[in-house]
Amino acid sequence: MRRISLTSSPVRLLLLLLLLLIALEIMVGGHSLCFNFTIKLLSRPGQPWCEAQVFLNKNLFLQYNSDNNMVKPLGLLGKKVNATSTWGELTQMLGEVGRDLRMLLLDIKPQIKTSGPSTLQVEMFCQREAERCTGASWQFAINGEKSLLFDAMNMTWTVINHEASKIKETWKKDRGLEKYFRKLSKGDCDHWLREFLGHWEAMPEPTGRRST
């Protein structure tokens, strides 16, 4: 049986290509943007019924609340975004999504088993790798219990808490709602991620900063 030499040109070329692909995978990595909303049907005077936190690569850089309808910048990245025209658009988007989520909470309230005020925690997530959107999803927690997951890439629902099964069926039948979720996470969220990455990559690299 003839032995293949590792020094032969074709084999060396294949090894070099393999090493190059591994290096590119390490260099490119992935980036993520996450919007965390907390929605309340009832809130005390002076307390917001909607609060949101925005994370880029797991780093918190923006906060929003409905009480003053303002976005608060955090850290260097937040300050950089605050100085751009993106700021007003982002404030408007957070307010609109908050109101839409509150309407959803109002619609499902009869199906929620609780004696106290109902709350809805929502995580909208998107991810980019190699200059394209590779992930988009929504996770819903009702009264602190993780309940549903919607994968906007393939338009599928996963029930995490069986008590939310009826809510899943209700939302699944609403094709307009599914398209709305897909547009926000795969379209708008990915757009914001590309916008913010420009500022992120221009920042000095502090200790602990990393991609996800």
Disulfide bonds with the S-S distance in Angstrom:
Cys126-Cys189 2.22
